[in-house]
Amino acid sequence: MSLFPLSTPPDHAQAIAALQTRIAHTFGDPALLTRAVTHPSWLADHPAGTESNQRLEFLGDAVLLLILTDELFRRFPTEREGVLSRRRAALMKGGFLAHIARELDLGQCLLLGAGEARAGGRDRLAALEDAFEALVGALYLDAGLETARRAVLGAYGDIAVRLATVEDAENPKGRLQELVQPMHGNDAVRYNVLRTGGTPHAREFEVAVLLHDRPLGTGRGSSKKLAEEAAAAAALATWPPGGV
């Protein structure tokens, strides 16, 4: 018996089949996958449904935490706990999980109430994040930890590449410091304010980042902090500079 006796959208079966191809796993219990993509709003319109993806999301969050912790521990054997924790947090951040869900086209699989669908629910960050975590939980229940791990790491791809992208965007100053520190020490990078302008209520700062006395990049922002981050991001975009 189907989990939802009332009809699902006409293209839903195709979307579900395509998702299973992308994650390289066909569910032995299809009801688990159906539940993983069932947004709470669907149940408001379809009372015959028995459960949304919220419980699976709870489970999937813990499974994802274990998979990424294990992968980071193995991948970076010399890194300290603080660095590993920060990297894990970056890879589990809601916006990043929603990005992975978009790559899997998970939004097209969501079962949404009519109002939520009209309001753009298929691309809501929270809905995509929850669905991805619920999918991980469903994979774990359907086929165990190793299958869930394989699907998760397949979706993430090269963890080092993902981290470089996430860390550069989230903390460009910290990322630049990590790159410079092994060869040049803690105090090699400095930021100089080149220009301050604008009105008292709309300030603009221009900052240069230097490695010793060598310019690496410049950036602008409405505060010194934002300008420094923009300068660090500019330096990362051309890293490594010649001769470093």
N, C-alpha and C positions, 0 to 999 in steps of 0.2 A: 504493500500500500504506500502511495506517495505521501511524503511528509505534508504536502500542501495539495489537498484534493481540488481546490480551485485553481484555475488555469494561471500559469506564469506567462510573462511576456513571450510573444511568438519567437523571438530570437534568443531567448534565454538558454535553451538547450545547446545552441551552437556556441554561445559565449562560454558556457561551462565546459564544453568539450575542448574548445581552444585553450582555455586556462589549464586544463589537465595536461594538454600537450606541452604548454610552456613550462610547467613545473615538473614535467617528466614523471607524472604519477597519475594513475587512474584509480579512483577511490573504490575500494572494495565495498564500502558502505556509503553510497551516494548521498544519503540523508545527512551525513556529517558535513559534506561540502555545501549542500543546500542550506543547512543551518549557519554555516560560516559566512555566507553571503546575504543572510536575512537581516536587514536593518530593522530596528524596532518599529519604525513607521509602517512597515509592511503589515505587521500584526494588527495595527489599528484599523487598516482597511480590509484585512483578511483574518477574522477571528479564528478561522479553522486552523491557522498555523499554530504550532505547539510551542515554539521557542525562537527567540531572536539569537543573534550571534554574541550576546554580551557575556555569557558564561564561557564560551569558547575563547573569547578575547582575553578573559582573565587567565585561563590556562595557557594560551599562546604567548602571553607576555612573559610568563615564567620560563617556558620552553625556549623562547627566543633569547632570553637573558642567559640561559645556560649555554646555548649553542655559540653565541657571540663571545661569551667569557672564555669558553674552551678554545675557540679559534684564535682569539687574541693572545691567550696564554701560550699557545703553541707557536704562533706566527712571530711573536716578539719576545723571545726568551730572555733578553737582557733588560727589558723595560721594567720600571718600578710600578708598584701598585697604583700610584696616583695617575700616571700616564695611561695605564691600561683602563682605569676607571673612566677617565675623561674620554678616551677613544670609544669605549663601549657606550657611554652616554650619547656621544655624537651619532653613533650608528643606530641608536634606538630612539632618537628624537622623533617626535610626532611628524614633523614636516618631512623628515627623511624617509620614514616608513611610508608616508603617503606618496612620496616620489617613487619608491620601489613598487608600490601598488599600481601606480600609473603605468610603469614600465610593463607590468604584468597584465595591463588592461583590466584590472580587477573591478573598476567602476562599472564596466559594461555587464558584469555578472551580478551586481547588487540587485536584490529584491527590495524595492522602495515603495512606500505609500505614494499615492498619486500626487499629493501636495508636495512631498519631499522631492519627488522626481522633477516636478515643474520648477521647484526652487533651486535646481542645480545640485541636488544631493549626490549625484554620481561623482562629482568632483570636489566635494567638501573634504577638507583635510581630515577632520575627525572621523568621518565615515570611512575613508580609505585606510586610515591608520588602524581603526578598529577591525576592519575587514581583513587586513593583512595579518594582524595578530590572531584573529579568529581562524584564519586559514592555517596558520602554523599549529594552533591547537588541534584543529581537525586532522591535519597530517599526522600529528603525534598519536592521536587516538586511533586513527585508521591503520597505521603501519609502523608505529614506533619511532624512537628517537633518531635512529640512523637515517631513516627516510626523511624525517622532518629536517634533519641537519643537511642532508644532500640537497633538498629543495631550497632551503633558506640560503645556503652558500651559493647555489646555482643562481638564485635571484640576485644576490649581492654581487656576484662576480669577484674580481680581484679586490680583496679587502684593502690592500695597500693603496690601490688607485682610488677606491671609494673614500678612504680616510683622508687622502691628500685633498680631494675635492671638498669634503665636509669641513676639515680643519682649516683649510685656507679661507673658506667662506665664513666660518663661525668665529675664528680667532686668528686673524692674519698676523697679528703681532707675536702671539705665542708660537705660531707655526714658524715664522721667520727666525725667532730666537732659537727654536729647536734645531733648525738647520745650521745656524751660525755657530752655536755654542761648542760643538765637539772640536772644531778646528781653531776657534778664535776666542773662546772663553765667554764669561757671562756679561762682560761690559763692553763688548766690541760694537754693539748696535746702539746708535743714539738717534734721537729725533730733534730736528731744528725747525723752529717756526720761521718760515720765509716771509710771510705776509699776513697781516690781519686787516680785514676790511669790513665793509657793510655798516649797517646802522646798529645802534645798541640792541634792537630787538630782532635783528637778522644778521648776526655776525657771520663772517666767513674766514676760515683759517686755511692757509696753505703751508704744508709741512713737508720737509725732506727727511728721508731716512738714510742714514749713512752707516757703512761698515768701516770702522775707524774713521778715516776722512774721505772715504770713497762713496759718492752718491749711488744709491740703489734704486730710488724711486721717489716720486712726489705724489701728494694727494691733497684734496680739498674737502672741507666739511664744515658744518655749522658749529662745531666745537673742536677744541684741540684734539680730543680723544678720537673723534670721528675722522679728522684729517690724518692723524697718525695711522689709524686702521687702513685708510685708503692708500696711504703711502706704502704701508707694509704689503697690502694686496698688490700694488703695482710692482713692488720688488719681487714678490712671489711669481708674478706672471712672466717674468724674464729670468727666473732662477734656473740654473746658477749663472751668475755673471762671469765673464771671461776672467781667468786667472785665479778664481776662488777655489 
